[in-house]
Amino acid sequence: MDKIYERSLLFDFYGELLTEHQKRIFEEVVFEDCSLAEVAEEHGISRQGVHDMIRRTTKALERYEEKLGLVRKFLFLKERVGEIMVLTDDERIRQLSKEILEEL
């Protein structure tokens, strides 16, 4: 799985478990593509501090996934519902599958 996509999913599922400070720095570096130097200057910390925060936050998100497995379950369900859509000719089942995929 693409590293950015993986981080995005982990953050989507477990981001609320992080502190506001962790969330903001993670978002700036990972999603807004800010440099470590830019984030460090904005938050009054060192580049190394930003780097360590990203590494620790990523590890925390990965630990949450190891324990809860929500991303794994989400990807499994998404794949299976997609297979149902492909395998059926029944329009109602296809519509229900589409709705489920949109909700996931």
N, CA, C and O of each residue as an XYZ file, in Angstrom:
416
protein
N       0.850     -1.175      0.000
C       0.000      0.000      0.000
C       0.897      1.241      0.000
O       1.922      1.274      0.681
N       0.511      2.235     -0.753
C       1.226      3.505     -0.826
C       1.348      4.103      0.577
O       0.376      4.120      1.332
N       2.537      4.592      0.926
C       2.795      5.095      2.279
C       1.894      6.282      2.631
O       1.399      6.369      3.755
N       1.679      7.185      1.690
C       0.823      8.350      1.964
C      -0.626      7.901      2.168
O      -1.307      8.387      3.070
N      -1.088      6.983      1.336
C      -2.449      6.459      1.469
C      -2.602      5.744      2.810
O      -3.609      5.912      3.497
N      -1.604      4.952      3.175
C      -1.641      4.232      4.450
C      -1.701      5.214      5.624
O      -2.505      5.045      6.542
N      -0.846      6.239      5.587
C      -0.864      7.240      6.652
C      -2.209      7.965      6.707
O      -2.718      8.265      7.788
N      -2.771      8.240      5.550
C      -4.070      8.921      5.491
C      -5.155      8.080      6.147
O      -5.952      8.587      6.936
N      -5.183      6.795      5.820
C      -6.184      5.916      6.419
C      -6.001      5.818      7.923
O      -6.967      5.907      8.680
N      -4.758      5.634      8.354
C      -4.494      5.548      9.788
C      -4.952      6.820     10.493
O      -5.567      6.759     11.558
N      -4.650      7.966      9.898
C      -5.034      9.234     10.496
C      -6.552      9.400     10.505
O      -7.119      9.883     11.485
N      -7.210      9.001      9.418
C      -8.668      9.098      9.352
C      -9.332      8.272     10.453
O     -10.303      8.714     11.067
N      -8.804      7.075     10.697
C      -9.419      6.193     11.674
C      -9.027      6.518     13.112
O      -9.846      6.399     14.024
N      -7.784      6.925     13.313
C      -7.282      7.063     14.681
C      -6.809      8.467     15.047
O      -6.326      8.672     16.160
N      -6.931      9.416     14.165
C      -6.437     10.767     14.407
C      -7.017     11.426     15.635
O      -6.342     12.217     16.294
N      -8.263     11.111     15.952
C      -8.899     11.722     17.120
C      -8.298     11.234     18.434
O      -8.554     11.818     19.487
N      -7.514     10.186     18.380
C      -6.855      9.678     19.580
C      -5.544     10.412     19.873
O      -4.937     10.213     20.925
N      -5.115     11.255     18.940
C      -3.881     12.022     19.099
C      -4.166     13.334     19.825
O      -5.310     13.781     19.901
N      -3.113     13.937     20.354
C      -3.261     15.269     20.946
C      -3.421     16.281     19.809
O      -3.079     15.995     18.661
N      -3.936     17.444     20.133
C      -4.092     18.502     19.124
C      -2.741     18.861     18.502
O      -2.641     19.087     17.297
N      -1.718     18.909     19.332
C      -0.365     19.242     18.857
C       0.127     18.181     17.864
O       0.649     18.523     16.803
N      -0.035     16.916     18.198
C       0.365     15.839     17.296
C      -0.403     15.916     15.975
O       0.174     15.793     14.895
N      -1.717     16.123     16.087
C      -2.541     16.198     14.871
C      -2.086     17.321     13.958
O      -1.918     17.117     12.756
N      -1.886     18.503     14.517
C      -1.540     19.670     13.709
C      -0.204     19.475     13.006
O      -0.091     19.734     11.807
N       0.801     19.023     13.734
C       2.119     18.828     13.125
C       2.058     17.726     12.068
O       2.628     17.874     10.987
N       1.379     16.632     12.371
C       1.241     15.534     11.414
C       0.549     16.022     10.145
O       1.009     15.732      9.040
N      -0.541     16.753     10.290
C      -1.272     17.282      9.128
C      -0.386     18.194      8.288
O      -0.382     18.097      7.061
N       0.357     19.069      8.936
C       1.197     20.016      8.198
C       2.283     19.304      7.396
O       2.538     19.657      6.245
N       2.914     18.315      7.993
C       4.009     17.628      7.305
C       3.483     16.636      6.274
O       3.944     16.626      5.132
N       2.525     15.803      6.665
C       2.080     14.714      5.801
C       1.079     15.169      4.747
O       1.198     14.784      3.584
N       0.101     15.976      5.126
C      -0.970     16.321      4.201
C      -0.780     17.659      3.498
O      -1.179     17.823      2.346
N      -0.175     18.605      4.188
C       0.033     19.920      3.584
C       1.414     20.035      2.945
O       1.740     21.055      2.336
N       2.221     18.988      3.086
C       3.540     18.897      2.471
C       4.470     20.051      2.875
O       5.279     20.513      2.070
N       4.348     20.506      4.112
C       5.249     21.532      4.635
C       6.576     20.869      4.991
O       6.612     19.699      5.374
N       7.645     21.612      4.866
C       8.950     21.072      5.230
C       9.085     21.030      6.746
O       8.368     21.719      7.471
N      10.017     20.210      7.204
C      10.280     20.132      8.638
C      10.700     21.491      9.173
O      10.315     21.879     10.276
N      11.498     22.217      8.382
C      11.969     23.537      8.810
C      10.802     24.512      8.950
O      10.753     25.283      9.909
N       9.860     24.485      7.999
C       8.697     25.382      8.070
C       7.862     25.100      9.313
O       7.454     26.021     10.021
N       7.615     23.831      9.569
C       6.796     23.447     10.718
C       7.529     23.780     12.017
O       6.925     24.268     12.973
N       8.823     23.514     12.042
C       9.620     23.810     13.237
C       9.569     25.300     13.563
O       9.382     25.688     14.716
N       9.735     26.114     12.549
C       9.711     27.567     12.761
C       8.337     28.027     13.251
O       8.238     28.839     14.171
N       7.293     27.509     12.639
C       5.934     27.911     13.011
C       5.588     27.538     14.453
O       4.873     28.271     15.137
N       6.100     26.392     14.910
C       5.747     25.899     16.238
C       6.824     26.154     17.290
O       6.662     25.791     18.455
N       7.913     26.773     16.875
C       8.971     27.112     17.819
C       9.716     25.909     18.378
O      10.132     25.897     19.537
N       9.876     24.893     17.524
C      10.649     23.713     17.925
C      11.702     23.431     16.866
O      11.722     24.079     15.819
N      12.571     22.475     17.128
C      13.639     22.170     16.175
C      13.128     21.265     15.052
O      12.086     20.621     15.172
N      13.888     21.237     13.966
C      13.569     20.318     12.865
C      13.569     18.876     13.378
O      12.709     18.070     13.023
N      14.560     18.577     14.223
C      14.650     17.236     14.801
C      13.424     16.932     15.653
O      12.937     15.801     15.661
N      12.927     17.927     16.363
C      11.722     17.756     17.165
C      10.514     17.428     16.305
O       9.699     16.579     16.664
N      10.403     18.104     15.168
C       9.300     17.820     14.230
C       9.441     16.408     13.688
O       8.469     15.654     13.641
N      10.649     16.053     13.279
C      10.913     14.711     12.744
C      10.544     13.643     13.767
O       9.883     12.658     13.439
N      10.980     13.846     15.014
C      10.675     12.882     16.068
C       9.171     12.793     16.326
O       8.639     11.708     16.563
N       8.491     13.934     16.281
C       7.044     13.960     16.501
C       6.324     13.159     15.408
O       5.406     12.393     15.703
N       6.737     13.334     14.155
C       6.124     12.595     13.045
C       6.372     11.101     13.214
O       5.463     10.293     13.022
N       7.592     10.734     13.569
C       7.941      9.325     13.755
C       7.139      8.717     14.908
O       6.588      7.626     14.763
N       7.066      9.404     16.042
C       6.316      8.896     17.197
C       4.819      8.820     16.904
O       4.150      7.864     17.296
N       4.304      9.825     16.220
C       2.871      9.845     15.885
C       2.534      8.708     14.928
O       1.516      8.036     15.089
N       3.387      8.496     13.936
C       3.168      7.395     12.991
C       3.187      6.064     13.726
O       2.342      5.205     13.472
N       4.127      5.885     14.620
C       4.200      4.643     15.408
C       2.945      4.465     16.262
O       2.431      3.353     16.382
N       2.452      5.550     16.853
C       1.233      5.474     17.669
C       0.051      5.038     16.807
O      -0.733      4.180     17.214
N      -0.079      5.624     15.620
C      -1.175      5.250     14.723
C      -1.061      3.779     14.320
O      -2.065      3.072     14.248
N       0.156      3.328     14.060
C       0.372      1.924     13.685
C       0.036      0.990     14.854
O      -0.499     -0.096     14.632
N       0.339      1.391     16.090
C      -0.010      0.582     17.263
C      -1.527      0.485     17.425
O      -2.058     -0.579     17.742
N      -2.215      1.599     17.207
C      -3.681      1.560     17.271
C      -4.226      0.559     16.256
O      -5.136     -0.211     16.560
N      -3.670      0.577     15.064
C      -4.133     -0.345     14.022
C      -3.822     -1.789     14.408
O      -4.652     -2.674     14.201
N      -2.644     -2.038     14.963
C      -2.299     -3.396     15.393
C      -3.307     -3.917     16.412
O      -3.690     -5.086     16.367
N      -3.733     -3.059     17.323
C      -4.637     -3.487     18.384
C      -6.093     -3.546     17.940
O      -6.824     -4.455     18.334
N      -6.518     -2.586     17.126
C      -7.938     -2.486     16.767
C      -8.269     -3.030     15.379
O      -9.362     -3.555     15.166
N      -7.344     -2.909     14.443
C      -7.536     -3.467     13.104
C      -8.649     -2.840     12.291
O      -9.187     -3.492     11.396
N      -9.015     -1.597     12.570
C     -10.137     -0.973     11.855
C      -9.826     -0.723     10.381
O     -10.698     -0.894      9.530
N      -8.606     -0.323     10.074
C      -8.247     -0.070      8.671
C      -8.267     -1.380      7.898
O      -8.782     -1.440      6.781
N      -7.704     -2.428      8.493
C      -7.692     -3.736      7.839
C      -9.115     -4.206      7.554
O      -9.398     -4.695      6.461
N     -10.015     -4.062      8.532
C     -11.407     -4.471      8.342
C     -12.092     -3.624      7.274
O     -12.854     -4.145      6.459
N     -11.821     -2.320      7.278
C     -12.387     -1.418      6.286
C     -11.972     -1.833      4.879
O     -12.812     -1.931      3.985
N     -10.671     -2.079      4.680
C     -10.171     -2.455      3.356
C     -10.733     -3.805      2.918
O     -11.045     -3.994      1.742
N     -10.863     -4.732      3.844
C     -11.434     -6.040      3.544
C     -12.887     -5.899      3.077
O     -13.274     -6.463      2.053
N     -13.684     -5.141      3.835
C     -15.090     -4.952      3.464
C     -15.232     -4.236      2.129
O     -16.074     -4.597      1.307
N     -14.413     -3.231      1.923
C     -14.461     -2.484      0.665
C     -14.161     -3.402     -0.516
O     -14.827     -3.330     -1.549
N     -13.167     -4.257     -0.362
C     -12.811     -5.191     -1.434
C     -13.926     -6.199     -1.684
O     -14.269     -6.473     -2.834
N     -14.489     -6.747     -0.618
C     -15.540     -7.757     -0.778
C     -16.809     -7.176     -1.403
O     -17.416     -7.811     -2.264
N     -17.207     -6.001     -0.989
C     -18.396     -5.373     -1.571
C     -18.145     -5.064     -3.047
O     -19.048     -5.197     -3.872
N     -16.926     -4.654     -3.377
C     -16.573     -4.430     -4.778
C     -16.688     -5.708     -5.595
O     -17.148     -5.684     -6.737
N     -16.272     -6.819     -5.011
C     -16.390     -8.111     -5.694
C     -17.850     -8.485     -5.912
O     -18.207     -9.008     -6.968
N     -18.686     -8.220     -4.927
C     -20.121     -8.513     -5.069
C     -20.692     -7.732     -6.248
O     -21.461     -8.270     -7.044
N     -20.314     -6.465     -6.352
C     -20.810     -5.636     -7.462
C     -20.426     -6.228     -8.810
O     -21.224     -6.232     -9.747
N     -19.212     -6.720     -8.898
C     -18.725     -7.272    -10.165
C     -19.400     -8.598    -10.491
O     -19.666     -8.888    -11.658
N     -19.674     -9.390     -9.490
C     -20.180    -10.746     -9.711
C     -21.690    -10.852     -9.923
O     -22.167    -11.880    -10.404
N     -22.442     -9.827     -9.579
C     -23.898     -9.942     -9.655
C     -24.459     -9.230    -10.887
O     -23.923     -8.229    -11.363
N     -25.541     -9.786    -11.369
C     -26.289     -9.144    -12.452
C     -27.536     -8.464    -11.910
O     -28.204     -7.725    -12.633
N     -27.855     -8.706    -10.647
C     -29.042     -8.149    -10.020
C     -28.823     -6.659     -9.745
O     -27.928     -6.279     -8.990
N     -29.647     -5.833    -10.365
C     -29.473     -4.379    -10.256
C     -29.655     -3.881     -8.829
O     -28.962     -2.953     -8.412
N     -30.566     -4.471     -8.077
C     -30.788     -4.053     -6.683
C     -29.559     -4.346     -5.824
O     -29.176     -3.529     -4.987
N     -28.952     -5.490     -6.026
C     -27.737     -5.837     -5.274
C     -26.602     -4.902     -5.663
O     -25.823     -4.479     -4.809
N     -26.505     -4.579     -6.938
C     -25.460     -3.649     -7.389
C     -25.661     -2.274     -6.747
O     -24.698     -1.630     -6.332
N     -26.903     -1.836     -6.672
C     -27.206     -0.537     -6.076
C     -26.876     -0.533     -4.581
O     -26.282      0.418     -4.073
N     -27.263     -1.596     -3.887
C     -26.951     -1.697     -2.457
C     -25.436     -1.737     -2.232
O     -24.926     -1.119     -1.298
N     -24.733     -2.458     -3.081
C     -23.276     -2.528     -2.979
C     -22.657     -1.163     -3.193
O     -21.724     -0.776     -2.488
N     -23.174     -0.441     -4.159
C     -22.678      0.915     -4.432
C     -22.898      1.822     -3.229
O     -22.017      2.598     -2.860
N     -24.068      1.723     -2.623
C     -24.382      2.539     -1.445
C     -23.459      2.205     -0.279
O     -22.990      3.098      0.426
N     -23.203      0.923     -0.082
C     -22.291      0.514      0.989
C     -20.891      1.067      0.735
O     -20.257      1.584      1.655
N     -20.408      0.967     -0.492
C     -19.079      1.484     -0.822
C     -18.987      2.996     -0.577
O     -17.968      3.499     -0.103
N     -20.054      3.697     -0.904
C     -20.062      5.151     -0.679
C     -20.031      5.476      0.805
O     -19.415      6.463      1.210
N     -20.687      4.658      1.621
C     -20.700      4.884      3.073
C     -19.377      4.541      3.717
O     -18.995      5.150      4.717
N     -18.665      3.564      3.153
C     -17.369      3.183      3.714
C     -16.404      4.313      3.477
O     -15.240      4.222      3.865
